[in-house]
């Protein structure tokens, strides 16, 4: 269990944005914990941790140029990020853009997690060889029922064909996490259960089994 990843998506909650992003990142700073933050908060979050890896919640598949309003891969790299999350259900992009993003991540030596909403989408994405492929059924995100309880067969089937599978949606307890690992996941994506907890550090310890 020690080698399994716990990936905390800060999203754009008040508790994890702006100055709160760096404060929360510092509280959650553990070796097996990756933190996903808004690109605006990257630099401060990176400075606040010593053990955790910090990733951007999105990047557009472009480099330098006339791209007003877009988040470029070189700027993500220059911010000190370890990697990028693409195609979250709250920020979907076309498959061709995902492919371009994976190539740019390789060019700039950034780890890349590509999220999906279904098993079929996950299979298509995994063929593009991202570092990690994540599955989060949209109907379970921010809910009380976890993917481990509601869709165990989804994790099992995905793990048979997808290398470095990450799963998430509705994950709240240590049992949810243990079950996901048992079914073949290499890590879990979690958000509100930790970010909005009264004591995020204690909640992380519970999830980690510390």
N, C-alpha and C positions, 0 to 999 in steps of 0.2 A: 504493500500500500504506500510505502514511502516514496516510490518513484512515480506515483500517479499525480496528475496535474489537477489543481483546483484553479479555475480561471474565473475571476470575479469581474463581471461587466458592470462598470460604474454607470453606464447609460448617461442620461442627463438629469438625474435626480438632484434635488437641492442639496441632499446630504453628501453628494459626491462630485460636485461641480465647483469650479473656481478654487478659492482657497481651501474649501472642504475636500477637494480631490487630493491635494498633497497631504493633508492631515489624515485622511482615511487611508491613503496608500502607506503612510508611515506605520499606522496601527496594524495593517495587514501584512507587513513585510516578513515573508517567510520564503524559504528556498523553493518549495514546491508550488508556490502561489504566483500566478501571472495576473496582472491587472490590466484591464482594458479601459482607457479613458478617452474623453473627447480630445481631438488633436490640439485644441486650444490649451488644454491642461497638461500636455505631454511633458514639457521641459520641467515644470515644477514637480510633477509626479516622479519623474526620473531622478531628480535630485533628492527626493525624500526617502528613497529606498536603497538598501544595501544588498538585499538577498533576492527580492522579487524581480521579475521581468515586467516591463511596462510596454503595452501595445496600444496602437491607435485604433479607435473604434471604426475608422473608415479612412480610405485614401482613394482618390480618383486615379485611374490608370494613365497618368500623364507625368511628364518630367517638366523641365523649365520651358517657358514660352507664354503665349498669349492665352492664358487659362484663368481669367478673372473669376474669383469665387471658388475655384477648385482646390482641393487639398492634394498637393503633389507628393510623389514618392521621395524625391530627394529632400524635401523639407521634413518629411517624417523621419528620415534617416538622420538629418542634421539636428533634429530635436532630441536625439539620443534614444529613440525607441528601439525595442528589440524586435518588434514585428507589427503586423497589421491584421485586423479582422475585416473580412469582406462579406457582403451579401447577407447580413443579419436580416431577419424577417422585417425589422423596422427600417431597413435601408437596402432594399433589394436592388440588384443591378443585373443586366443581361449576361448570359453565359460568355459572349465574346469579350465583354469587359472584364469578367472574372479571369479569363485566359490571359488577357493583357496584364492584369494586375499581378498574377502569379509570375509572369516573366519579369516584370519590373521588381518584384520582391526579390527574385533571385539575383538580378543585376545589382541591387543595392544591399544585398546580404541581410535581408529582413525575413524573419519567419512569418509565415502566413497561415492563418486559419480561415477557411472558407465555410460559411454556415449554409445550411440547407433546411428546407421545411418538410421534406419527405424523403423516403428511401430512394425513389427514382431520381430525384434531383441530386441526392448525395452520391449515387453511383456515377452520374454524369460528371459531377464535379471532381470526384476522386480520380477519374481518368486523366484529369489535367495535372495531376501530381502536386497538389498543394502539400505543405508540411503536415497539416491537420485538416480533416474534414469533420465538420460539426453538424449534428442533426438536432433541431429544436422544433417540434410540432407547434405551430403558432397558437393553436387552441389551448395549449397547456401553459404558455408563457404567462408569468405573473399569477398563475392560479395556485390552488392548494394541493392539486394532485400532480405528482411528479411523473416524468416520463418512465421512470423505473417501475412504478406501480401501474400506470395506465397503458403503457406500450412496451412491455418487456421484450415481446417478440421482435419489435422494431430494432432494438439494440442488438439482440442476438443475431438477427439476419444481416444487419449492417456490418457487424464485427467479422462475419465470415469473409467478406469481400473487400472491406475498407481498412486500409492501414492507418494507424494513428487516429482512431475514431474518438471524437469528443461528443458528448451528449449533454443536453440541458433541457430546461423548461419545467417549472414547478418544483425544482429541487429545494428541499427545506431541511432535511434531516440527515443524520449520519447513515441511517438505514437506506435512504434514497441513494446515497453515494456508494455505499458498499455493494448494493444490488447492481448499480450501473457498472462497477468494476467487475463484478462477478459475471455479468453477461457479456463482457468483452471490451468495454470502453477503456480508453487510455487516460481519460480525464473527463472532468465535468465543467460545464458552464453554469454559473450561478450569479444571481444579481440581487434582487430585492431582499431575499432572505438574509443576506449579510449586510448589504448597503443600508437597509432600513431597520436593521436590528437595533435594540436599545444599547447593546454592547457588541459592536461588530467584531471586535477581537475575540471575545468569548465565543461568539457564534462560529467564527472560523475555526477555533480550536475544537469545538464540538464536531463540526463537519470533518475536520482532519483526524479526529479521534485522539487528540492530545489530552 
